[in-house]
Amino acid sequence: MPDRIVVTPRSAHGHPAIERMRAAGYEVVFPSPGAVPTAEQLRASLAGSVGYLAGIEPVTRDILEAAPRLRAISRNGTGADAIDLAAAAERGVRVLRAPAANAQGVAELTVALMLAAARSLPYAAGAIRAGEWGRRQGVELGGRRLGVIGAGQIGRRVIRVALALGMSVRAYDAYPDASFTPDGDFAFAPLDDVLASADVLTLHAPPAEKPLVDRAVLTGLPAGALLVNTARASLVDEEAVLEVLDSGALRAYATDVYAVEPPGVTALTSHPAVIGTAHIGGFTAESVERAMSAAVDNLLDALDSDRERPGHE
């Protein structure tokens, strides 16, 4: 019987890159084609599997303990915060990523959300659809200050577009790249300075143990600021966002990420000043192709090298 690889990303079902795993001699199993698997489905399918092409579902310690033959987990993206990395390391399971594969898609969605929030586009489109002439006065992004938290592959793309729109940009990064010097009013700055001056604040940072954007940060933003989050839900205190939206101090919150996905109907998702999308940042034809190809290559390389190690059975 061939070694088994479990595949869970919703965009992977039917993708041509999957055939490379079959051609390499692996059995490919989809526990929930086109849907996020439950913990029970994942646990059952991973039992006896050597490889795992993972989506956004949580990969907990007990799931890993139910997969004694598992050697590698490959993500079709950069983030691996849904995986218990400590448990994986203890079991000798390699966790592989596809960095920057979806950077362009996420950056373009970020800009789209900035513009949609500035001009209340969901409201305007919904009014026309309902046969109404709904108009809300918008704001222009040109001449305003963009604050960027995290100036990696995604953040740098957003910065270049913002500068082209005539915005000034201040960015915070834990490891600022001194060679990044785009044309326009741009500078790296301390975190507090970025947060205090941002008319539009966009997040492109890794997960945080506690919210980076909390009540204090939100109330310190300039009046009528826009907040965009295409990074991680844990970066934002959602209860504080709701309070500041209700007070009118924050004009809009545009997000592609949630503490629970899908989030269902909540006070946040149903708020009229919230623009929500269904974690679609990397869900473009081009990003899916890059991410899937990289994830499959990474997984096959890891499993092939494992096969070649002395003592492997």
N, C-alpha and C positions, 0 to 999 in steps of 0.2 A: 504494500500500500504506500502511495507517495506521501511525503511530508505535506502537512496542511498549512495554508495561510488563510487567516480570517481577514475579511475586508468589510469595513463598516461605513466609510464616507458615503453620504447619499449620492454624491456626484460620480462615484466610482462605478456604479452598476452599469455595465455595458461599455465602459471606457476601453478604448483599444489597448492602453498600456497594461491592462490586467492580463491580456493574452500573453504578455512576456513572462508572467509568472507561471502560467500553464506550460508555455514552451520550455521553461527551465525545469519542468518536471514536478511542479507542485500542484496539489489539489487546492482549488480556490473556493472558499465558502463565504457566502453572504448570509449572515444570520437574520438580517431584516432589510432586504433590498429596497432602497429608496427611502428608508426611514431610520431614525436613531434607534439602535437596539436597546432593549431593556437590560438590566443587570443580569437577569436570569438567562436571556438569550445569549448574552456575551459570555457568561460563565460556561454555559453548555458548549458553545462553539469553540471556545479557546482550549477546552480540555483536550490534550493531545496535540495541539497545534504548535508549530515551531516559529511561525511568523505572524505578525499582526499589523495590518495597514489600518491605522486608527483615524476615526473622525473626532467629533467634539464630545463624545460620551465620556462620563467619568470612568477612570480605570483605577479602581481602589485596590487596597492591599489584599482583600479577600478574593477579588477577581484574579489577581496575579497568583495568589496561592493555589488557585484552582487550575493553573496552567503550568504544570511542572516542566514541560518540554519547551516552553516559550523561550526564545533566544533574542528576539529583536522586535521592537515596536517602532514603526515608521509613521510619522505624522505628515499629512499632506498640507503642511503649513508650518509657521514658525512656532506657534504657541504649544506648550506641553503642560500647561498648568492643570489640565484635567487629569493628568497621570500622577499617581503616587510615585514620584521619582526616587524617594528613599527606599521604598519597597522594591522597586525595579532594580536599583543598584544592589540591594542585599541579595537578590536572586540572580544576579549576573545578567539581567536583561538590558540590552542596549536600547536607548531611546534616541531615535534619529529624527531630524527635522529637515524641512525644505525652506531654508531662509530666503526671504525676498521673493519667493515665487508669486505671492499675491500682492506684493507691495504696490504695483501700479493700480490694481483694482481697488484696493482699500483707499489709496490716496484719492482716486477719482470720486469714490463715494463720499469721502470726507468733504471734498470741495462741493459736491452736489448737496450735501446736507447743510453746509454753511449757507449756500445760496438759497436753499429751500426755507431755512429758518429766517433768513434776513427778509425774504419777500412773502412769507406765509403761503408758500405754494400749495401745500396740501389743502388748506382752507379755500383758496381761490379756485383750485381745480374741482373740489367737492361742491362748491356753490354752483359752478357752471353745470356740473353733472346733474345737480338737483333742479336745474332750470332757474337758478337765482343769479343775481348780479352782485355777488359778494366781493367786497373790496376792503382790504386792510392796508393802511399805509405802511410801506416797508422802509428799510434802511439800506443804504449803499455800503458795500464793503470797502470800496476805494477810499483811502484816507484814514481808515480805522486801523487799530492795532490788533494784530493776531498774536496770541500767545501759544507757543507750541511746547508741549511737554513730551520730550523724546524726539530727538532729531536723527533717527536712523533712516533706513531705506524709505519708509513711508513718510515720516516727518519731513525729510528733505524734499520729496516730491511735492508735498503740500505747500511748503515754503516757497518754492519756485513759482507755483501757480498764484499764490497769494501776492507775491511781489509783482507779478505781471498784471494783477488786478489793481495795483496801486496801493496795496496795504503796506504798512510798516510791520516788521516781524521781529519779535524777541523770542528766543528759544532757550529752553533749559535741557541739558543732557548731562547725565552723570559722567560721560566721557566725551566731551565736545571734540569734534573733528576740526582742527584748526585750518585744514585745507579746504573746508567748505566755506566759500566766500561768494555767494551768489550776488548778482547785480541788484542794487536796490537798498532800501533802508532795512538792513538786517544786522543783528548782532546776537551772540550768545549772552545770556544774562543769568544772574542767580535766580533760583526758583521763586523766592518771595517777590522779586521784581517782576518776573514774568506774570505771576498770578495777580499782582496788584494793578497791572496796567492793561490787561487784556480785554478789549471790547468783544473779541471772539477768542474763546479758549478751546483748543483741540488737543486730545490726549492720544499719545502714541507710545505709552510706557508699558513696561512689563507689569505683571500682577503685583498688588501690594497687600501687605498683611492688614492694613487699615486704610480707609479711603484717603486718597490724596486730596480730593476735592470734597471737603467737609463743609459744615455750616459756616465756619470762620472764613474759609476761602470764598465761598459763595457770596457772603455778605460784604466781602472786601472787594469784589469785582466792581468795575464801573457800572453805573445804573444802566439797565437795558442790555446787559451783556448776553451773548449767545454761548452756549456750551455744547460741544460736539464730542461724542465718545464712540470711536470705532475700534477701541483697544480692548479694555477689560471692564466688566461691570464692577469689579471690586475696587476700581479707582475712584468711584463716585458714591457718596452717601445719598441714596435715592430718597430717603425721607426728608433730608435737608433740601434736596432739589425741589421736592413738591412744595415745601414751605416757602421757598424763595420764589418759585413760580407763582404761587397764590398771592404773594405780596406784590408781585409786579416788578421786583428788583431784577429778576432774570427774565429776559424776553422769551427765550425758548431753550429747550433741551432736545437735541437731536442725537439719537443713539441707535447703534446697530447691535448692542450687546446688553445682556440682562443677567441678573443673578441666577434665575432659573430660565432655561430655554427649552421649549417655547414658554413665554411668560404667562399666557392666558390674559384674561381681562383683569387688570389691576388699576389701582389709583394712578399709577404712573402711566401705563399704556393708554389709558382712556382720557388723560388730561389734555385739554385743548391746546396747550402750549408745548406739547411733546410730539416730536416727529420720530416715529419708530420704524425701523426696518428689521427684517428677519435674518440677521447675521449674514448679510449678502455681500459684505465687503470684498471677499475673494471669490464671489460666485459670478464670475464672468467666464466666457468661453476661453479667453486667453489665460487667465489666472488658473483655472481648473486644469488646463492642459499642462502648464508649467509645473504646477504643484503635484499633479498626479504622476507625471513622468519622473520628477525628481524623487518622489516618495517611493515609487516602484524601484527605481535604480538603487536608492539607498538601502532598501530592504533586501533586494537580491544580492547586492555586494556584501552586506553583513552576513546573510545566511550562507553565501558561498564561501566566505572566509572562515566561517564557523565549521563548515563541512571539511575544510582543509586542515583544521587543527588536529594534531595527534590525539588519538583517543576518542574522537567524535564518532558516535554511532548513528 
